[in-house]
Amino acid sequence: MADSRDEPLVLGIETSCDETGVGVVRGTTLLADAIASSVDEHARFGGVVPEVASRAHLEAMVPTIERALKEAGVAASDLDGIAVTAGPGLAGALLVGVSAAKAYAYALGKPLYGVNHLASHICVDQLEHGALPEPTMALLVSGGHSSLLLATDITSDVRPLGATIDDAAGEAFDKIARVLDLGFPGGPVIDRYAREGDPGAIAFPRGLTGPRDAPYDFSFSGLKTSVARWIEAKRAAGEDVPVRDVAASFQEAVADVLTRKAVRACRDEGVDHLMIGGGVAANSRLRALAQERCEAAGIRLRVPRPKLCTDNGAMVAALGAEMVARDRAASDWDLSADSSLPVTDPHVPGRSAHVPAPAAAHHHHDHDHVHEVAKDNLYS
């Protein structure tokens, strides 16, 4: 077994929503990032169906782990630990990942690390731009959350400054795409249409930006309603809806609020680095406006490539590797999924600093046996 504390070899499992992600990381180097997505199965419902997602995770899990290990060119027995998203997310989906991680960790005799989905989204940037500066301000924007977080130690000290109080940015993208009949998921398709539209065509509202509003909280419910009503009014009058202009103006309103608040938080907290992550961080206008405003404010912007912004196993492996490198306590075998795990808990430590592996597990490191034990545990 490898035991490099400087560059631990960790496998990460992510199943918080509709992506079965498995990543393999050595220190801050990405070796494999395998993903099986069930997005097409949810498209006809216009959103993620938890039971459909859970079943898809169960079917994809073992093949995706096998693919990641093969892509990384490592044996399961070489791993220094196994990390898994313990929350937040869809409870049933999380449970599949946690069960799989336990099964593999138990079969291999490796330490288990239950980690936080949001902290993982921050840590993934280490795979692209090297070690995170401490402190780092992080703006996380996805289908389920819009958060401003101050991370002074990604493994133990992440402080929430602001969060969405109603619809997250990603939810608003999905809902406006649905009103415009553009399909699901909404983020990529609105981005595409917005490139050919005029962002100044329609003055949509900027939520929670008044002088008495919470400085770092987000609200996109009013914006979503305003856009939907504007579209309905056009249709009721028998006029054509300028889809590209609506997409561009809506996207501009979201990017404006997100970047304005993030830069303000950096200035107020005296932090000169801003990291943007989560699925909506793949949005081209958000990236461009953030770059422009950060440069003007003397803030260094770090945004991972789009594939690492959306949910993936690499981000979980990255945080797991950091847990091993900093000698954080592994999780206990009774680790469970927590659909509302707070970001102030970057991981779920066990009651002791080391979780002893089951004695029997040490005798069986051959590839086929490990997968059989894992399957038995996972499907029982």
SVG drawing of the C-alpha trace seen along z (x, -y; Angstrom):
<svg xmlns="http://www.w3.org/2000/svg" viewBox="-53 -52 58 65">
<polyline fill="none" stroke="black" stroke-width="0.4" points="0.0,0.0 1.2,-3.4 1.5,-5.8 2.7,-9.1 1.3,-11.8 2.5,-14.5 0.7,-13.0 -2.0,-10.5 -3.7,-8.4 -7.5,-8.7 -10.6,-7.5 -13.7,-9.8 -17.3,-9.0 -20.0,-11.6 -23.7,-10.8 -25.5,-13.9 -27.8,-14.4 -27.9,-12.9 -24.3,-12.3 -22.4,-9.1 -18.9,-10.6 -15.8,-8.6 -12.4,-10.3 -8.9,-9.2 -6.4,-11.8 -2.8,-11.7 -2.2,-14.7 -3.3,-17.6 -2.9,-15.7 -6.0,-14.3 -5.5,-10.8 -9.1,-9.9 -12.5,-11.5 -15.2,-9.0 -18.9,-10.1 -22.1,-8.3 -25.0,-10.8 -28.7,-10.1 -29.7,-13.6 -31.4,-12.2 -33.7,-10.1 -34.8,-13.2 -35.2,-15.5 -38.8,-14.3 -39.8,-15.3 -38.2,-18.7 -36.1,-18.1 -34.3,-15.5 -36.5,-12.7 -34.8,-11.4 -35.9,-7.8 -34.8,-7.6 -31.4,-9.1 -30.9,-6.6 -31.6,-3.6 -29.3,-5.0 -26.5,-5.4 -26.9,-1.9 -26.6,-0.5 -23.7,-2.7 -21.6,-2.5 -19.4,0.6 -18.7,0.1 -17.8,-3.6 -15.4,-2.7 -13.8,-0.1 -13.5,-2.6 -11.9,-5.2 -9.3,-2.8 -8.4,-1.6 -8.1,-5.1 -5.9,-6.1 -3.7,-3.0 -3.8,-2.0 -5.0,1.0 -7.7,0.5 -5.2,2.0 -2.8,-1.0 -5.3,-3.5 -4.5,-5.5 -8.2,-6.2 -11.7,-6.4 -13.7,-9.6 -17.4,-10.0 -20.0,-12.8 -21.9,-12.4 -24.1,-15.5 -25.7,-17.8 -27.8,-16.4 -30.7,-14.0 -30.9,-11.6 -31.5,-8.4 -28.8,-9.3 -26.3,-10.1 -27.0,-6.7 -26.0,-4.8 -22.6,-6.5 -22.0,-6.2 -22.9,-2.5 -20.5,-1.9 -17.7,-3.8 -18.1,-1.8 -18.2,1.5 -15.0,0.7 -13.2,-0.7 -14.2,2.3 -13.2,4.8 -9.9,3.1 -9.1,2.3 -8.7,-1.5 -9.8,-4.5 -13.1,-6.1 -13.8,-9.9 -17.3,-11.2 -16.9,-14.8 -19.0,-17.8 -20.3,-18.4 -19.8,-22.2 -16.3,-22.0 -15.4,-19.5 -16.5,-22.1 -14.0,-24.5 -11.2,-22.0 -11.4,-20.8 -9.6,-23.9 -6.4,-22.5 -6.4,-20.0 -6.3,-22.9 -4.4,-25.7 -2.4,-24.1 -2.8,-24.5 -5.6,-26.8 -4.5,-30.0 -5.8,-30.4 -8.0,-32.2 -10.0,-31.8 -13.3,-33.3 -15.6,-30.9 -18.7,-31.6 -20.5,-28.4 -23.4,-28.4 -25.4,-25.4 -28.8,-23.9 -29.3,-23.5 -27.3,-26.3 -25.8,-29.8 -23.3,-30.4 -20.5,-32.7 -18.0,-30.9 -14.8,-31.9 -12.4,-29.0 -9.4,-29.5 -8.7,-25.7 -10.7,-23.6 -10.5,-20.5 -11.7,-22.2 -12.8,-25.8 -15.3,-26.9 -17.5,-29.8 -20.8,-30.7 -21.1,-34.5 -24.2,-34.3 -26.6,-31.9 -29.6,-31.7 -32.9,-32.4 -35.2,-31.0 -34.4,-29.7 -30.7,-29.0 -29.3,-30.4 -29.3,-27.0 -33.0,-26.5 -33.8,-29.9 -31.9,-28.9 -33.9,-25.6 -37.2,-27.4 -36.7,-30.1 -35.5,-27.6 -38.7,-25.7 -40.8,-28.8 -38.9,-29.5 -39.4,-25.8 -35.7,-25.3 -35.5,-22.0 -33.6,-20.7 -31.0,-21.4 -31.4,-25.1 -27.9,-26.4 -26.0,-25.3 -28.9,-26.1 -29.6,-29.6 -25.8,-30.3 -25.9,-29.3 -28.9,-31.5 -27.6,-34.4 -24.5,-34.7 -26.6,-35.9 -28.8,-38.2 -28.5,-41.7 -27.9,-41.6 -29.2,-45.2 -32.4,-44.6 -34.6,-44.1 -34.1,-45.6 -34.8,-42.6 -34.6,-43.1 -31.4,-42.5 -32.6,-40.8 -31.3,-41.7 -29.1,-44.6 -30.7,-47.4 -28.8,-49.3 -30.8,-47.5 -30.7,-44.0 -28.4,-41.2 -25.1,-42.1 -24.1,-38.5 -27.4,-36.6 -29.0,-35.8 -32.6,-35.8 -33.5,-34.7 -37.2,-34.0 -38.3,-37.6 -36.1,-37.6 -37.5,-34.3 -41.1,-35.5 -40.4,-38.8 -38.9,-37.0 -41.8,-34.5 -44.4,-37.3 -42.6,-39.4 -42.7,-36.3 -46.4,-35.6 -47.3,-39.2 -45.6,-39.1 -47.4,-35.8 -50.8,-37.2 -50.4,-40.2 -49.7,-37.8 -46.1,-39.0 -43.1,-36.9 -40.8,-36.4 -37.2,-37.5 -35.7,-34.3 -32.1,-35.3 -32.6,-38.8 -34.6,-37.3 -31.8,-34.7 -29.1,-37.3 -30.9,-39.8 -31.8,-37.2 -28.3,-35.7 -26.8,-39.2 -29.0,-39.9 -27.8,-36.7 -24.2,-37.2 -24.3,-40.9 -25.7,-40.0 -23.4,-37.0 -20.2,-38.8 -21.1,-42.1 -21.7,-40.4 -18.6,-38.1 -16.3,-41.0 -17.9,-43.0 -17.3,-40.1 -13.6,-39.8 -13.2,-43.6 -15.0,-43.5 -13.1,-40.5 -9.7,-41.6 -9.3,-38.5 -7.4,-38.8 -8.5,-35.4 -11.9,-34.5 -12.7,-30.9 -15.9,-30.2 -17.3,-26.7 -20.5,-24.7 -22.4,-23.9 -23.3,-27.5 -19.6,-28.4 -19.5,-26.9 -21.6,-29.8 -19.5,-31.9 -21.0,-35.3 -20.5,-34.6 -16.8,-33.8 -16.2,-36.8 -17.9,-39.3 -16.2,-37.9 -12.8,-38.2 -13.5,-41.8 -14.6,-42.8 -11.9,-40.9 -9.2,-42.6 -10.7,-46.0 -10.6,-45.2 -7.1,-43.6 -8.5,-40.2 -7.1,-37.0 -9.8,-34.8 -9.6,-31.0 -12.3,-29.1 -11.8,-25.4 -12.5,-24.2 -16.2,-23.6 -16.0,-19.8 -14.6,-20.2 -17.3,-22.8 -20.2,-20.4 -20.6,-17.5 -17.8,-15.0 -15.9,-12.4 -12.6,-14.2 -13.6,-17.0 -14.5,-14.5 -11.1,-12.7 -9.3,-16.1 -10.9,-16.9 -10.2,-13.3 -6.6,-13.6 -6.3,-16.9 -7.9,-15.1 -5.3,-12.4 -2.4,-14.9 -3.4,-16.9 -4.0,-13.8 -7.7,-14.5 -9.7,-11.8 -11.3,-9.2 -15.0,-8.5 -16.5,-5.7 -18.2,-2.7 -21.6,-4.0 -21.2,-7.0 -24.6,-7.9 -25.8,-10.4 -26.9,-13.8 -29.0,-15.6 -28.5,-18.9 -24.9,-18.6 -23.8,-22.1 -20.7,-23.5 -19.2,-24.3 -18.6,-20.5 -16.1,-19.9 -16.1,-16.3 -17.6,-13.9 -14.8,-12.7 -15.1,-9.5 -14.8,-9.3 -11.1,-8.3 -8.3,-9.6 -7.9,-6.2 -10.6,-3.7 -9.0,-0.3 -9.7,1.8 -11.5,5.1 -8.8,7.8 -10.2,10.0 -9.9,7.3 -6.1,7.3 -5.9,10.8 -7.8,10.1 -6.4,7.5 -7.0,9.3 -9.0,7.1 -12.0,9.5 -12.5,10.4 -12.6,6.7 -15.3,5.9 -17.3,9.0 -17.2,8.0 -18.1,4.5 -21.0,5.7 -22.2,8.0 -22.2,5.1 -23.8,2.7 -26.6,4.9 -27.5,6.5"/>
</svg>
